């Protein structure tokens, strides 16, 4: 893979359901997976402290979510393909 460590539920060697992914760059995702991709509700925290909490589809921020930058600013609203 790409240096990520992934824990969680699997079905037929594909990540399904709740999981946690710790990426080589220090970022961390915790949330739902479908067919091996982030899908459903989840939280991604980047190593600089920025955070997105909300809906995912096909590994992208899609739907309602809140993005918080490390400097304290945030945006709440709809996302489409990141």
N, C-alpha and C positions, 0 to 999 in steps of 0.2 A: 504494500500500500504506500502511503506517503509519510510514514512516521507517526500516524495517528494511532491512539489506543482507543478501542471501542469496546464497551461493555453493554450488555442488555439482552433483549429477547431476539431470537433468531428463528427462522422457519425456512427449511430447505436451503441452508447456507446463505440466506439473505436476511439482513436486519429488518425486523418487524416489531412494532410496538415500542415500548419505552426503552430509551437507551441514553448512554452518556458517551461523548466523544471528546477526548483530549488530544488536540492537534499539536504537531511538532513545534509550531510557532508560539505556543502558550495559550492559545484560544481554547475555549471549552463550550460545547453544545450539550444541553440536556433537554430531552423532549422526545417526541414521537417520530417514528420512522415508518415508511411504507415502501416496500420493494427496494430497500437499501438506501432510500433517500429521505432527507428531512421532510416530514409531511405531517401536518396537524399542529398542535400547540407545542412551542418550544422556546428555549432561551439560549442565545449565543452571547458569550462574553469574550471580547477581544482582549489581548494581553495589555492594551493601553487603558483598559477599564471601561471602554464603550460597551453598550449592551443593547441587544434587541430582544424584546419579549413579545411574542405574538404568534400569528399563524404562519405556517410554512407550507410550500407545495413544490415538489420537484427540486429540492435543495435551495429554494429561493424564498425570500420574504414575500409572502402573498397573503393579503387579507388584512384584518385589523391588527395593529401592533403599536408598540411604544419603543422608540429608539432614544437612548440616553447617551450623550457624548460624555467623555471623561471630565469635561470642564463644567458639568452640571446642566447644560442645556438639554432639552428633550423635545421630541416630536411625537404626537399621538395621532394616528390616522390610518388611512388605507395604503397598503403597499401593493405594487404589481411588479413581479419579476425583479425584485430587489430595488 
